[in-house]
């Protein structure tokens, strides 16, 4: 007989879970494994709400397992370390992002690209090495192998810094990998949401001239005055799009809704790069002609490996980059999910887990 969630591991845990694809979250008692010799256990202090969490709890990609405890923008304080842990001690501030495991032996892992390991283990909803499923940061505590635990910079705020563990690395990584991190380059950011606003901050810190593309004219002041973008274009206005045709070195497209790609390709210079980091539910329509005429590139990028994620956190701390957040108690999470669906947040919800999750 299969063990219950409360008894499959020896350490009692408590969190908020979706039981089915309705996506409604409610308290759940479950369990986590004992601290292994290379494990770090920590009390969860804050956890960001990513749009991926919403996709997963509603099973919009058809891959979800239930019950599902989401959350992969997790910051906490170490409460216990295994006997062979080298880099952390009790009391340290730490973070866990999108990954808690990988094969550690493939070419991707050898090149510090655990995020592209074919056997990667996601922070929630993935089978772990022992066959049990992973549960995320909408919970009172976590345990993870130290390789997948990040050192938290001393001067980086815990609450507004937590979204960097997904939104931050998901935009920082393509800027770095595709060479869009050089001063003077002209970089576009499509969508001014949880990912987009952080992408603007990183691109500006790299010295780029940044153009924000949005379907919402009302976001112009936020983009130019609040985030210090250089230009704002209403992407559904053909005249505004024509005014920047062929002008950008690269674009980071953060939009997770289905949207036209051809207009974005038109604003790239020859050999320009359109990098997708949002995940629309429907396939994108793409004309080969729009790529061939200009030798343009359309590509994608998924978060980053552990080494690069640590690099990103240190860069953010050095340049004062955090997410703009709305801090919420965990019992507001269902309302927050509804607001995420409506894009009604500026720009990231963060759950104050330690101060609002009352254990059973």
C-alpha positions as CSV (number, residue, x, y, z in Angstrom):
1,X,0.0,0.0,0.0
2,X,1.3,3.5,-0.9
3,X,2.2,5.7,2.0
4,X,0.2,8.9,2.6
5,X,1.8,12.3,2.0
6,X,2.1,12.7,5.7
7,X,4.1,9.5,6.2
8,X,6.1,8.9,3.0
9,X,9.0,10.9,4.7
10,X,9.9,11.4,8.3
11,X,9.7,15.2,8.7
12,X,6.3,16.7,8.9
13,X,5.7,19.7,6.7
14,X,2.8,22.1,6.0
15,X,1.9,24.1,3.0
16,X,-0.8,25.3,0.5
17,X,-1.7,22.8,-2.3
18,X,-4.0,22.5,-5.3
19,X,-5.8,19.2,-5.2
20,X,-7.0,19.3,-8.8
21,X,-7.0,21.4,-12.0
22,X,-9.4,23.8,-10.5
23,X,-6.2,25.4,-9.2
24,X,-7.8,26.3,-5.8
25,X,-5.1,26.1,-3.1
26,X,-5.8,25.1,0.5
27,X,-3.8,24.0,3.5
28,X,-2.1,20.6,3.3
29,X,-0.1,18.6,5.8
30,X,2.6,16.5,4.0
31,X,6.2,15.4,4.7
32,X,9.7,16.0,3.6
33,X,12.8,13.7,3.7
34,X,15.3,13.6,6.5
35,X,18.4,15.8,6.0
36,X,20.9,13.8,4.0
37,X,24.6,14.3,4.3
38,X,24.7,16.8,1.4
39,X,21.4,18.4,2.2
40,X,20.5,21.9,3.4
41,X,17.2,22.3,5.3
42,X,15.8,25.8,5.7
43,X,12.8,27.7,7.0
44,X,10.9,29.3,4.1
45,X,10.6,33.1,4.7
46,X,9.4,34.3,1.3
47,X,8.2,32.8,-1.9
48,X,7.3,34.6,-5.1
49,X,4.3,33.7,-7.3
50,X,5.3,33.0,-10.8
51,X,2.9,32.7,-13.8
52,X,4.2,29.1,-14.1
53,X,2.6,28.4,-10.8
54,X,-0.8,29.3,-12.2
55,X,-0.2,27.2,-15.3
56,X,0.8,24.2,-13.2
57,X,-2.0,24.3,-10.6
58,X,-4.6,24.5,-13.5
59,X,-2.8,21.8,-15.5
60,X,-2.7,24.1,-18.5
61,X,0.3,22.2,-20.0
62,X,-1.2,18.8,-19.2
63,X,1.8,17.7,-17.1
64,X,0.7,18.5,-13.6
65,X,0.6,16.1,-10.7
66,X,-1.7,16.5,-7.7
67,X,-1.7,17.5,-5.0
68,X,0.6,20.3,-6.2
69,X,2.4,22.7,-3.9
70,X,3.9,25.4,-6.2
71,X,6.6,27.9,-5.6
72,X,10.1,28.2,-7.0
73,X,11.2,31.6,-6.0
74,X,12.1,30.6,-2.4
75,X,14.2,32.5,0.2
76,X,14.8,31.2,3.7
77,X,17.1,30.7,6.6
78,X,19.1,27.5,7.1
79,X,18.1,25.4,10.1
80,X,20.1,22.2,9.6
81,X,22.9,21.0,7.3
82,X,24.1,17.5,6.4
83,X,27.4,16.1,7.7
84,X,29.2,16.7,4.3
85,X,27.8,20.1,3.4
86,X,30.6,22.5,2.6
87,X,29.2,25.8,1.7
88,X,26.4,26.5,4.2
89,X,25.8,26.7,7.9
90,X,22.8,27.1,10.3
91,X,21.6,30.7,10.2
92,X,22.7,31.4,6.6
93,X,20.2,33.1,4.2
94,X,19.7,31.0,1.1
95,X,17.6,30.7,-2.0
96,X,16.2,27.8,-4.1
97,X,14.9,28.5,-7.6
98,X,13.5,26.3,-10.3
99,X,15.7,23.3,-9.9
100,X,16.4,20.9,-7.0
101,X,18.2,18.1,-9.0
102,X,19.8,16.9,-12.2
103,X,21.9,14.0,-13.4
104,X,25.1,15.8,-12.6
105,X,27.0,13.8,-15.3
106,X,25.7,14.8,-18.7
107,X,27.4,17.4,-20.9
108,X,24.9,20.1,-19.9
109,X,25.6,19.5,-16.2
110,X,29.3,19.4,-16.8
111,X,29.0,22.8,-18.4
112,X,27.0,24.3,-15.5
113,X,23.8,24.1,-17.5
114,X,21.7,22.0,-15.2
115,X,18.7,23.8,-16.5
116,X,19.1,21.9,-19.8
117,X,19.8,18.5,-18.2
118,X,17.4,15.9,-19.7
119,X,16.9,14.5,-16.2
120,X,16.5,17.8,-14.4
121,X,14.3,17.8,-11.3
122,X,12.0,20.8,-10.9
123,X,11.4,22.3,-7.5
124,X,7.8,21.1,-7.6
125,X,5.8,18.5,-9.6
126,X,8.8,16.3,-10.5
127,X,9.7,12.8,-9.4
128,X,12.8,13.0,-7.1
129,X,15.6,10.5,-7.1
130,X,13.7,8.4,-4.5
131,X,10.5,8.3,-6.7
132,X,8.5,10.7,-4.6
133,X,7.3,14.0,-6.0
134,X,8.8,17.4,-5.2
135,X,6.8,20.1,-3.5
136,X,7.6,23.8,-3.7
137,X,7.9,26.9,-1.5
138,X,4.3,27.6,-0.6
139,X,5.3,25.7,2.5
140,X,6.9,26.1,5.9
141,X,10.3,24.5,5.1
142,X,12.4,23.0,2.3
143,X,15.3,20.6,2.0
144,X,17.6,20.5,-1.0
145,X,21.0,19.2,-2.0
146,X,23.5,21.9,-1.4
147,X,24.4,22.1,-5.1
148,X,21.0,23.5,-5.8
149,X,21.0,26.0,-2.9
150,X,22.1,29.5,-3.6
151,X,24.0,31.8,-1.2
152,X,22.0,34.9,-0.6
153,X,24.0,38.2,-0.9
154,X,24.0,40.1,2.3
155,X,22.7,43.4,0.8
156,X,20.0,41.9,-1.4
157,X,16.5,42.2,0.2
158,X,14.9,38.8,0.9
159,X,11.3,39.7,-0.1
160,X,11.8,41.8,-3.2
161,X,14.8,39.7,-4.2
162,X,13.0,36.3,-4.2
163,X,11.4,36.7,-7.7
164,X,14.9,37.0,-9.1
165,X,15.2,33.2,-8.6
166,X,12.9,32.7,-11.6
167,X,12.0,36.0,-13.2
168,X,15.5,37.3,-12.7
169,X,17.5,34.4,-14.0
170,X,15.1,33.8,-16.9
171,X,15.8,37.3,-18.3
172,X,19.4,37.7,-17.1
173,X,20.5,34.4,-18.8
174,X,19.5,35.2,-22.4
175,X,20.9,38.8,-22.1
176,X,24.2,37.3,-21.2
177,X,24.2,34.2,-23.5
178,X,23.1,36.0,-26.6
179,X,25.5,38.9,-26.2
180,X,22.9,41.5,-25.3
181,X,24.8,42.6,-22.2
182,X,27.1,45.1,-23.9
183,X,26.9,48.9,-23.3
184,X,25.3,50.8,-26.2
185,X,23.3,47.9,-27.7
186,X,19.6,48.5,-28.4
187,X,17.5,46.0,-26.7
188,X,13.7,45.5,-26.7
189,X,11.6,44.0,-23.9
190,X,8.2,42.7,-24.9
191,X,5.6,42.7,-22.1
192,X,5.9,44.7,-18.9
193,X,5.0,42.1,-16.2
194,X,6.8,40.0,-13.7
195,X,9.6,39.0,-16.2
196,X,9.5,42.1,-18.3
197,X,10.1,44.7,-15.6
198,X,13.1,42.8,-14.3
199,X,14.5,42.4,-17.9
200,X,14.4,46.2,-18.2
201,X,16.4,46.6,-15.0
202,X,19.0,44.1,-16.1
203,X,19.3,45.5,-19.6
204,X,19.7,49.0,-18.2
205,X,22.4,47.8,-15.8
206,X,24.3,46.3,-18.7
207,X,24.3,49.7,-20.4
208,X,21.7,49.0,-23.1
209,X,19.3,51.4,-24.7
210,X,16.0,49.8,-23.8
211,X,12.7,49.9,-25.7
212,X,9.6,48.5,-24.0
213,X,6.9,47.0,-26.2
214,X,3.4,46.7,-24.7
215,X,-0.2,46.4,-25.9
216,X,-1.2,48.7,-23.0
217,X,-0.6,52.4,-23.6
218,X,-1.2,53.2,-19.9
219,X,2.1,51.5,-19.1
220,X,4.1,54.2,-20.8
221,X,4.7,56.2,-17.7
222,X,5.6,53.2,-15.6
223,X,8.1,52.1,-18.3
224,X,9.8,55.5,-18.8
225,X,9.6,57.1,-15.4
226,X,9.4,54.1,-13.1
227,X,11.8,51.7,-14.8
228,X,13.9,54.2,-16.7
229,X,13.4,52.6,-20.1
230,X,14.5,54.8,-22.9
231,X,11.5,54.3,-25.3
232,X,8.0,52.9,-25.2
233,X,6.1,51.5,-28.2
234,X,2.5,50.4,-28.3
235,X,3.0,47.1,-30.2
236,X,-0.5,47.0,-31.7
237,X,0.0,50.5,-33.3
238,X,1.5,49.9,-36.8
239,X,2.8,53.5,-37.1
240,X,4.7,53.2,-33.8
241,X,6.1,49.8,-34.8
242,X,7.2,51.2,-38.2
243,X,9.0,54.1,-36.5
244,X,11.5,51.6,-34.9
245,X,11.7,49.1,-37.8
246,X,15.2,47.6,-38.2
247,X,16.6,49.3,-35.2
248,X,17.2,46.8,-32.4
249,X,20.0,44.3,-31.8
250,X,17.8,42.0,-29.8
251,X,14.5,41.5,-28.1
252,X,13.6,39.6,-24.9
253,X,9.9,38.5,-25.4
254,X,8.4,37.7,-22.0
255,X,4.7,37.4,-23.0
256,X,3.0,34.2,-22.1
257,X,-0.2,34.9,-24.1
258,X,-0.5,34.1,-27.8
259,X,0.7,37.1,-29.8
260,X,2.0,37.9,-33.3
261,X,5.8,37.4,-33.9
262,X,6.2,38.9,-37.3
263,X,5.9,42.6,-36.1
264,X,8.6,42.0,-33.6
265,X,11.0,40.5,-36.1
266,X,10.4,43.6,-38.2
267,X,12.0,45.9,-35.6
268,X,15.3,43.8,-35.5
269,X,18.4,44.8,-37.3
270,X,19.9,42.2,-39.7
271,X,21.2,39.3,-37.6
272,X,19.1,40.5,-34.7
273,X,17.8,38.0,-32.2
274,X,14.3,37.5,-30.8
275,X,14.5,35.5,-27.6
276,X,11.4,33.8,-26.3
277,X,11.2,33.4,-22.5
278,X,7.4,33.4,-22.1
279,X,5.5,30.2,-22.9
280,X,2.2,30.8,-24.9
281,X,-0.2,27.9,-24.8
282,X,-0.7,27.9,-28.6
283,X,2.0,27.4,-31.2
284,X,3.3,30.7,-32.7
285,X,2.8,31.5,-36.4
286,X,6.0,32.3,-38.2
287,X,6.8,33.2,-41.7
288,X,10.1,31.9,-43.1
289,X,10.4,35.1,-45.2
290,X,10.5,37.2,-42.0
291,X,13.6,35.4,-40.9
292,X,15.4,35.0,-44.2
293,X,15.1,38.7,-45.2
294,X,17.6,40.0,-42.6
295,X,19.2,36.7,-41.4
296,X,17.2,37.1,-38.2
297,X,17.2,34.6,-35.4
298,X,14.3,33.4,-33.3
299,X,15.3,31.4,-30.3
300,X,14.4,30.5,-26.7
301,X,15.9,30.4,-23.3
302,X,14.9,28.7,-20.0
303,X,16.2,30.0,-16.7
304,X,19.9,29.3,-16.0
305,X,22.2,26.9,-14.4
306,X,23.3,27.1,-10.7
307,X,26.6,29.0,-11.4
308,X,24.9,31.6,-13.6
309,X,22.0,32.0,-11.1
310,X,24.5,32.8,-8.3
311,X,26.3,35.2,-10.7
312,X,22.9,36.9,-11.3
313,X,22.1,37.3,-7.6
314,X,25.5,38.8,-7.0
315,X,25.1,41.2,-10.0
316,X,21.6,42.2,-8.7
317,X,23.0,42.9,-5.3
318,X,25.9,45.0,-6.8
319,X,23.5,47.0,-8.9
320,X,20.6,47.3,-6.5
321,X,18.2,45.3,-8.7
322,X,15.1,43.8,-7.1
323,X,11.6,43.0,-8.3
324,X,8.7,45.4,-7.7
325,X,6.4,43.4,-5.4
326,X,3.2,43.2,-3.6
327,X,3.7,41.4,-0.3
328,X,0.8,39.2,0.7
329,X,-0.2,36.7,3.4
330,X,-0.6,33.1,2.2
331,X,-4.3,33.0,2.8
332,X,-4.6,35.6,0.0
333,X,-3.0,33.2,-2.5
334,X,-6.1,32.3,-4.4
335,X,-7.1,35.9,-5.0
336,X,-3.5,36.6,-6.0
337,X,-3.7,33.8,-8.6
338,X,-6.9,35.3,-10.0
339,X,-5.1,38.6,-10.3
340,X,-2.0,37.1,-11.9
341,X,-4.4,35.6,-14.6
342,X,-5.7,39.1,-15.2
343,X,-2.2,40.7,-15.1
344,X,-3.4,42.7,-12.2
345,X,-0.1,43.0,-10.2
346,X,2.8,45.5,-10.4
347,X,4.8,43.3,-10.8
348,X,5.2,40.3,-8.7
349,X,3.3,38.8,-5.7
350,X,5.5,37.6,-2.9
351,X,4.1,35.5,-0.1
352,X,5.2,36.4,3.4
353,X,5.4,32.7,4.3
354,X,7.0,32.8,7.7
355,X,4.6,35.4,9.1
356,X,1.4,34.1,7.6
357,X,1.5,30.3,7.3
358,X,0.1,28.8,10.4
359,X,1.0,25.2,10.8
360,X,-1.6,22.7,11.9
